Amino acid sequence: MAGLRLGPLLRHVDWDTGRSATIWVEADRPCTAEVRCADGAGGSVRTFQIAGHHYAVVPVTGLSPGAVTEYEVLLDGVRVWPLPDSRFPASTISTPAVTGSAVSGRPAPGVRVTFGSCRQAAPPAGRHGRHGPDALDTLAARLAEDPEAVRPDVLLLLGDQVYADALSEETRKWLAARRDLREAPGAQVADYEEYTRLYYESWLDPEIRWLLSTVPSLHIFDDHDVIDDWNTSAAWLAEMRATPWWQERVLSGLMSYWVYQHLGNLSPAELEADALYGEIRRSPDGTDALRAFASAADADPGTVRWSYRRDFGRTRLLMVDTRAARVLAEDGRAMLDPAEGQWLRDNALAGHGGYDHLLIGSSLPWLMPPLIHDAETWNAALCRGERGPRWARIGEDLRRRSDLEHWAAFPASFAMLTDLIEEVATGPRAPATVAVLSGDVHHAYVAEPRIPTTARVFQLTCSPVHNSIHTVVKWGFRLGWSRAGRWLGRGFTRHGRTGRPPVSWRRTGGPWFGNQLMTLTLSARTARLQLQQARKKSRSSARLVTLLDRELTEAA
């Protein structure tokens, strides 16, 4: 009898008609995965196989718009979800009432978006460990305790969903029983099977498992999903490719991301049109096809697009790949290759005037503390040889040691994104808000550029969901936002001959340090931002404390 190894994860919910969704599952053997809903909606599909693991993305059709529908999962006709004697409420699919289309003749529904990044696997039950309470776990516990509580319409997980290079003690022991950790890459994941262990550890946490079964989630990777500083520079990549273990690591990282995260970002129509997905589903074993795809993607990032667009009524989300789509040559460094940059521009401007809010999901922040921005721009100038070969070598070492790889480290891309945001946010067709949603930097803040736009423009950064930050780094970020930090930054710009950035900005919230989540509530042309932080309530429990609750569309 087939068993449910992982999932279910509620992924895509259709906001055009409110009648379909997708559910991702992993089974322990080949089977038919089926979703049955309380109102008669549902769907079934045969599992596909990758490296001895069995998966399905079940398309659910026949849902009722504006409804909250309970569902169950069956494998070969046997119910496997909800789990027997579950202490959690029933898993449900919530669909929007209307889309605000001309056909419906009704206003578009609002959307509640909760986001964050950097979540290491939750520690054993009853202990919070050195990272403190997990914000996502705490949110799940609160929603499970109060079925009437307002839930997010979607979770945006903005990178570092798993840590391939920073493992728990339990996973280290599991690896040690599998291979000799004295051989490279040591206590880091090495292949696809070891990646599956990371997802199993992270998503099997009872609260997280229930939350992901009932709140839709959209994902994008960051560096730790593969390795710290992934694609920092051409020199870094050349060194990694010279090691005997890197090729298997990066291919396994891309393969596992495609299976566990990317497929769920796609709509049923996009899945149906995806040639690789179709080939793998038709094959008795899709491992070789997926491996060939990952190899091509690693050799030429232009062969695949990990970025994607979702529209929620009159809110548009563009989730942008800021890792695999990079151009690393020092004389042409770019955060996004030309095709990816054009995709971002086309989708930001398509139907311009037809949406009220534009969200750009970027794992890496666009607007950073000014000192750090200037340091990264200075470092980029050194590395491309502005101060000679010796300084270029120093710059490369600093870049890796200090993680100088955000948008500011790609000055032309920073200017491109700034220009695009200003274009979208200006004029009679401008949306009410444009917000870049980011994580990565292990603190949260709100920043606003000083540009004369019609729309309100924000950098909203929220990190980590469950991790920690060294005290020295914390004070470094505080310095980065300070007046003294701005003064120090000018010294970097003079030495690097970089000039001032094409835009200035101010911090209007934070910095906040801790395990936290931000939530945007967008309705018509209004936007409200809330920041909640997980705090210990007792040795075995935690609560979410609201640190910010602010209307963004009010005058500054």
N, C-alpha and C positions, 0 to 999 in steps of 0.2 A: 504494500500500500504506500502511495506517495505521501511524503510529509512536507510541510512548509518549513523551509530552512530560514528564510528571511522575508520580511515584508508582512502584510501588503503596504506599499507606499501609494498614496493617492497623488498622482502627478498632474497631468493636464486636465483642466476643467474648461469646457467650451464657454466662452463669454459672448459668442455671436448668437447662439440659439439657446443656450442653457440646457441642451439635451444630451450631451455626451461628455465622457471623461475617460481617462486611462488609469489602470491600476497595475503597478509593477510588483512582481513576486519572484522569489527564487525557491524552487522545489529541490528535493533531494534525489529525484530521478525523473526520467522522461514521463510526461503525463499531459492531460488536458486541464488547463487552468480555467476556472469559470468564476464569474462574479454574478451573484444573484441579489437583486435589490427588492426591498419590501413592496415596491409598487409595480413589480413585474419587469422593470428594466433589467438589463444585464448584458453579458457577452461571454464568449469563451474563445480560447485559442490554444494551439498546441505549443508546448515549450520548445525552445531552441537550446542547443548545447554549445558551450564554450569551455574548453579545457576541463571537461568532466563535470561542469556545473550546468544547471538547467534553469532557464529563465523564461518568463513570459511578460509581455506588456499587453494586458487585456483591455480591448476597447469596450467601453460600456456605453450602450445606446438606449434610447427610449426614456431618458430621464425627463422629469417635469421641470420646466423653468420655475425659479423662485421657490424651490422645495429643498428640504433637508431629508435625505433618503438614506435609511439604514441599508447596509449591505453585508453579505457574507462571502467568503471565498471557499470554493470547493476544488479539490484535485481528484480527477477521475471519479467525480460524483460524490466524494466524501468530504463533508465539511471540515475545514481545518482552521477557519477563522470566523468568528472570534474564538480565542483559545478557551478550552474548558475551564469553568470556574473563574473567568476573568473578573478582576475587580474594577475594570474600566468601563465607561459607557460604551454603547454600541458605536462602531465606526460608521461614519456617514459621509455622503457626498452632498455638499451644498452647491446649488446652482444659482446663478443670478436670475433675477426676475425678468429683466428686459435688457436690451442692448442699446436703447436709445436710437435705433435705426428709424429710417423713414417709414418702414413697414409697420413697426410697432406703434409709432406715434406717441411713445411715452418718453419721459426723460431717462437719460442713462443712469444706471445705478452707480453709487459710490463704491470705492474699493478700499480695503484696509490691508496694507502691506507691512509685514514685519520682516526686518532684515538684520543681518549680522554676519560675522565671519570668524574663522579660527576657533574650531571646536575640537579639542582632544577628547577621546573617549571618556565617558563618565566613569568615575571610580566606583568600587563596590558599594552596594547599598549600605547606608548607615554612616558613611564617611564622606567628607567633602574633599579630602586630600589637599595637596599643597596649592592647587589652583582655586580653591574655594568652590562654592556651589555653582553648578552648571545653569546658565540662564535659560537655555532651551528646555532642559529637564524641569526646571522650576516652573516655567510657563506651562508645560504639559501637566504637571501635577495640579496647578491651579485650575486649568480648564477641566481636568477630569473630576475635580472635587465639586465644581459648579457647572452643571450642564447648561445653565442659562447664561453663563458668561459670554461676552462678545468675543468671537474667535477671529483670528486673521482670515482674510480671504485667500491669502497666499503667503508662504514663507520664501524669502529670497536668501539663499545660502551662498554667500559671496566669496567662497574660496576656503581652502584648508578644511574641507570636510573630513579628511583623514590626514594623518601625519605619517608619511612613509619613512621618515628619517628621525622620528622621536617616538619611540614605542613604549607602551606600558610594560610593567614588569611581567604581567601575565603573557603578553605576546612575545616578549623576549624569551621566556621559558619555552613557549611553544616553538619558536624558531630554533632554539638550542637543541630541542629534541629532534629537529628535522635536518639540521646541518651544523657544521663547525663554524661558530661565530668568530673564530680567530681569522677566518678568511674573508676577504672583501666581498660584499660591502659590510660585513660585520652585523651588528644589531640594527640593521635596516632591512626593509623588504627587498627581495631580490627578483621575484618572479610573480606571475599572475596568481598562483595559489596563495602566496603570502599577501597579496593585495586583497584577496577575498576575505582573508582573516581580519584585516583592518575594518572592512565594511561590516562584517559579522559582529565584531566587538562593539563598533560604534552604534549600529542600528538595532541591536538586539536588546539594548537597555529598555526595560518595560515601558517607562514613561515616553521615551523617544519613539519607540515602536508604535505605541498607540497614537501619539501626536501626528506622526508622519502618515498614519493610516487614515486620518480624518481631516487634515489641513493640507491642501495642495502645496507642493514645494517646487521651486525652480532653482537650478544650480549653475554655477560656473566654477572652474578650477582656479587655484592659485599655485604658488610654488610648492608648498609642502604636500600637495596631492601627488607630486612626483618627487621633488627634492628641493631643499632650501636653495634659494637663489637660482631656480631653474631659468635658463636663458638670460642670465645677467649680461653676458657679453660674448663676443666671438671668441676671445681668448679662453673664457671659462668653458665654452662648449667644446672647443678643440681639445682641451685637457680632459674633459669628461669622456669624449669619444675615444680617447687613447687608452682608457682603462678597460680591462677585460669584462667588467660586469655592467657597464653603463647601458649598452644596447638592449640587454634583456630588461633592465630596469625601466627604461623610458618606454619601450614597446608595451610592457606589461601595464605601466601606468596609463598609457593612452587607451589600451584595450579595456582595462577595468573601468576607466572613466566613461567610455562609450556605453558599456553595459549598465553600470550602476547609476550613472548620473545623466549622461547625455540623452539617452533614448527617451527618458521621461520628460525632457524639455520640449519634445516634438508633439505636435497635434496628431490626431489619427490620420488626417490627410497627408501630413508630412511623412509620417511613418509609412503609409501606403506607397508614397512616391520615392522612398529612400531605396536606392538600388542595392546597397550593401545589406540593409535590413532584410530585404526580400530574398537576397541570395542566401543569407544565413538561415532564414526560416525554412527555405526549401532544402537545405543541406542536412544530412544526418549529423554532421559535426561542422560548425562554423568557425572553428579555431583558426584554420589556415587562412580563410578569407579575411577574418578580422585582423590577424597578424600582418597580412600583406597591406591592409588598409593603414594600420598603425605605422608600419615601416615607411610607407609612402608619405604619410603625414609628417613623420619625423624628418625625412630627407628633404621634403619640400612642403612647408606649412601652407602654401597656397593651394594645395590639393584638397583641403578640407576647411570647412567653416564651422567653428564651435560657437560663434556668436549667434544670437537669435532675437527675434522680435515677438512680443506678445502685446495685444491690446486688450485692456479691461474697460469696456465701455469707452469713455472718452479719456482714458489714461493710457499712454503708450509707454511700454518698457522696452528698452534696447539693452540686452545683456551682452557685454563686449569682452571678447577674449584678449586679455592683456599679457598673455604668457607665450602661447604657441605662435601667435601671428607677428612676432617681432622681426624687424630687420636689424641684424647685429653688427654688420660691417661698420667700423668706426666712422668712415666717411659718408655714411648714409643711414645712421641709426634712426630707427623709428619704432614707436610702440606698436603701430599697426602697419602691415604692409600695404601697398597702394590699393589692392583690391578690397582689403578689410576696411581701410579708411573710406573708400568710396561707398561700401555697403553701409557704414555708419551714417555718412552724409545723406545717402539716398533715403534711408529709412527715417531719419530725423525730419527730412523735408517732404517726404511723401504724405500727401493729405494735410500739409501744413495749414493750420486753421481749423482742422477737423478734430483736434484733440485739445483738452483743457490742461493736461499735465504731461510733461515729458520726463521720464525717469531713465537715466543712463546708469546701468549697473556695471561698475568697474571695480574689480577686486582691489585695485590700487588707487588711492586718492588722487584726484586732479589737483586740488588746492591743499598744500601741506603747510606745517608751521614755516614761516618765512625763512628762518635760518636754515632749515633743512632743504627747502627749495633752492636757496642760493648755493648751498654746499653741493647739491646734486648737479646743478647747472655748471658750477665751477669744475666739479669732477669730470663731467662729460667733456668739457673743453680740454682739460689736461689729457684725458685718455685719447682724444683725437689728435694730440700733438701740439696744441697751441703754445705750450711752454717748453717744448723739446722732448726728446726721448726719455731722459731721466725722469722728468715729471710725469710722463705717460706711464712709466712703470710704477711710480708711486701712486698715481691715480687708480690704476687697475687694482692694486693691492687694497687701497682704501675703499674702492667700490664694493669689493667682495666682503671685506671685514665689517663694513658699516651699512650694508644693504642699500646702497645708493642707486636705486633702480626704479623709482616711481616716475610719473609723467614728467617731472622736472628734469630727470636724467636723459630724457629724449626731447630736447628743446623744440625741435620742429614739430613734433607731435603735440606737445603742450600748446604751442601756438595754434596748431590746426584745430584742436578741440576747443580752445578758447574762442576762436573765430566762429566755429560752427555754433557753439552755444549762443554767442552774441547775435548771430544771424537769426537763429530760431526764435530767440527771446525778444526780438525787436520788431515793432511795427503792428499794424492793426490786426494781423492774423496770429499774433503771438499767443501762446498758451498763458495760463495764469502763473504757472511755475515751471521751472526747469531745475531738476535736482540730479546731481551725480551722487550715487549711493555706493559707498566703499567700505572696506574693512582694513585688514592687514596690519595696521600699525599699533594694535593693542592699546588703544585708547579711543574715546569718542569725542566728537566736537562738531560744531556747526560753524561754517565759514561762508562769507558772502563776498563776491567780487565787487569791486567798485567800477562798474560799467553801466552806462545809461540805457538800460534795457526797459522794455515795456513789462515783461514778465519778471517776477521775483526769481532770482537764481541762487542756488545753494549747493555747497558741498556738505553732504551729510555722511559722516564717518562713524561706524559703530563696530568696535572690535575690543576684546575678544568675546565670543560666546562662552567659551570655557578654556581659559589659559591664564597665563600670568605675565608679569613684566618686572624686570629687574629694577630696583630702586634707582640705580644710576641712569638707566634709560628713561625712567619716568621723569627725573629731573631734567634730562636732556630735552624731552618734549616740552616741558614747562619753559625752559630757557628759549626753545625755538619759537615760542609764541610771544616772548617778552620784547620790550623795547630794546634791551641790551642785545637780544638775539638778532633783531633787525639790523642793529648797528654792526654786529660782527658779520652778518651776511654781506654787507656792503664791501667789507674787506675781501671776501671771496670773489665777488663780482669784479673788483678791480684787478686782483691777481690773475683771474682767468680771462679777463678782457671780454666778459660776456654781456655787459650792459644790464640794464634793469629788465625784469620780466615784462611781457606785453600787457599785463594786467596786474593791478594790486588788489588786495583783499583784506578783510578783517575777520577776526574770530568773534562770533556772536553767541557762542555757547560752548561751555567746557573750558579746559579738557576734563573729562571724567575717566577715572581708572577703575576697572573692575569687570566682572562678567556681566554683559549687558546686551540688550536688544533695543532697537529703535522701531517705532511703528508710525507709518504715515497713513492718515485717514484722509482720503481725497474724495470730495463730493462737489459736483458742479465745478465752480471755479474757486473753491476753498480748499485749503490744505492745513492739516493740524499734525504736529510732530510730538511724539511722546518718547522719552527715553526711560527705560526701566532697568534697574540693576538688581541682580540676585544677591541677597544678604542672608546670612545664617539666622535662623529662628531658634533652632536648637541643634544638638549634635547630629540629629538625623533628618532635619527638615530645613527648608529655606523659604523665603518669600521674595516677591518682586517689589522693590521700592521705586516709586516714581520720582525721578530727579528733574525731569523737564516735561512740561505740558504746555505747548505754545502754538498759537495760531500763526502760520507762516505767511498768510496772504494779507495780514494787516500791515499797515505802513510801519516802516522801521523807525 
